[in-house]
Amino acid sequence: MLKMGQKLEVLRMFFIEGKSMHKIASEMHMSRNTIRKYINEFTESKSELIESGVSKFELIENMLEAPKYDSSNRRPTVLTDEIKVILISYIKENDFKKKHGNRKMMMTAQDMYDELVEKGYKISYPTVTQYVQKYRENETTYETFIKQIYQFGKVCEFDWGDAKLVLNGKEVKLKMAVFTLAKSNYRFAYLYPYENTQCFIDAHIRFFEHLGGVPEVMVYDNMKVAVARFVGRTEREATEALKKISVYYSFKFRFCNIRKGNEKGHVENSVDFIRRKAFSAINDFSSIEDAQVRLLERVEKHNAIKTKIAGDLSPAELFADEKKYLLQLMPTYTNFITATAIVDKLSTVSYQQNRYSVPDHLVRKTVDVRIYADKVKIFRNGENVAEHKRQQGNHCWSIDVMHFRNTLSHKPGALAGSVAFDQMHDTLKAIFDKHFNAYSKSFIELLGLVNDYGINRIDETI
């Protein structure tokens, strides 16, 4: 390939030194046809530009521009039909997500490239980008931002994001709490069923304990869980919950201006980045817990990736330095709602249209209920008598068969068709079906041993 310096040398030797094309070809080890081509182009351009009367600058730029090559007939050598089929499937999947209002879960060209590399295909990112470009109908205009300087431990940004997933065959929209440290770009994320105050506080507790410290300033947009009301055009009053947790952990907070997401650009980008990396390729899970495992694994993976912009250091490596500048971590903040309930005749208590079982000797008695973001604890005279995973739907039941051993000992025939049996541990169901199908009363007695020794030891013994 003829370089710019070689082209200039050819023109100088021919026009200035007066050497022949044969001599130049010999000294430069180049083809005479190539030399003749650029001498002719220069001569023609010079005559044409002088006659047209353009400026000296344009004359030089046009006459002495870098050599150009015709690449219109080139064909990709690594973009095989097999890779095209895969890329087309990604693009069609994006179209499907866009059509069903799941635009934020669409794969970018970078995601498609990453997936191909993970599958073992050797292809460049520009090749992928060029192939998918023709499917993009509109060009995007990006806002200009002013680069800011951040200090270790100073600023952390928070935001919510939506994640449309399929859990146990049902499509659900979850809320993803995302934190990003502005200096190190270290990220953390957690899934919740709702964007409410309790989940907001729980996310902060988990994040601070994950860090082992507290950033000095937290940045929020105008989300309802953080802003109680507007005071004038620009001032905002924080919610009582945010004020309490701020005082407890000693961090300051500030709010972005309305519709100015760039004022917390780190987390704005992180929400989209984390959502795509975690769920664009896989979004079907058996439970929210499985989806959470996937999310945490992908966040940890990308926190460990080195970036040139950070001096070939990963966010995790930068955070190792930043951790020294965080505020001291306080003991875990208490984050639960209290309620008082009377146990009904089904030995359950109700909260937000969902029912949770308690030991059957507490029927018609008053109990205290503590509702956390992810669990429910029930107390009687200060003693913890029951604990359940918090139900997130409506009219759901959480029943522990152990709570009904006394009643079932008098009504063993009620076990097989009960909600308690339906929600019983799979190992216990298998034991019942195999050994106690016709002996319900004996199985109720076995539950006492399970309570004393644990299900695994009983299963091994059997």
Summary of the structure (lengths in Angstrom):
residues: 462
radius of gyration: 33.7
end to end distance: 78.9
largest distance: 116.3
contacts: 1274
relative contact order: 0.07
helix: 47%
strand: 19%
